[in-house]
Structures are given as C-alpha cells and as structure tokens.
C-alpha cells in the first residue's frame, strides 16, 4: 500500500459519524489536490477490507454520486441512521460537511482546515 493510499484511508476514517466530506476535500487532506478520483477508486476497492465509512463521502456539491439501484439507497439510509438530513433530491446541505485537517506535508485546503459544521462544500 502506498503512502498516499494510507493518507487517503486515514482521512476517510477521520470523518465523524453524522457528518460528510467530499472526495475533493479528502484528496486535499491527503496531500493530493487533484486526488478526488483516487479517493473514489480507494473507496470502491478498499471500503470493506479497510472498514471505511464510505457512505460519509459525497460530491463537493453535496450530492450522492451513486446512481439509484447501485448503492444510493443504502448510502442515504446509512447517513440518515447517523442523523444526517438527506432530502429526496440526495443533496446534503452544507452544514453537514466536515473538513479534515491537511496532510502532514503542509498542503493546505483552499481555506480553513478547521472542522466546522458551517463549512460549505460550494467554493
């Protein structure tokens, strides 16, 4: 397993129950500013083996990436079971977002790296 994969896994595991983060912000936290697709690949291939809270990761606009019938309903149910309000549209409001701290290398997120309920995914 590569160092960048480990950083992505750790950033995903850091998302607390009842909160969500985006593929993009997880990539930034792992020191990979263009790493959103790599985050998606890791979630797809390693969620079970690494016990990742895959359901807490959504698109940066707050929408769920999975299509109906391909895990979308399960993701919505898991998020709702943690108290996250997910409307029928599947677009989660900004106040549910949590931003992980940046990677140890010091690559920073676009703005504050401090976790905040008020952090908007729309920048």
Secondary structure, 3 states (H helix, E strand, C coil): CCHHHHHHHHHHHHCCCCCEEEHHHHHHHCCCCCCHHHHHHHHHHHCCCCCCCHHHEECCCCECCCCCCCCHHHHHHHHHHCCCCCCCCCECCHHHECCCCCCCCCCCCCCCCCCCCCCCCCC
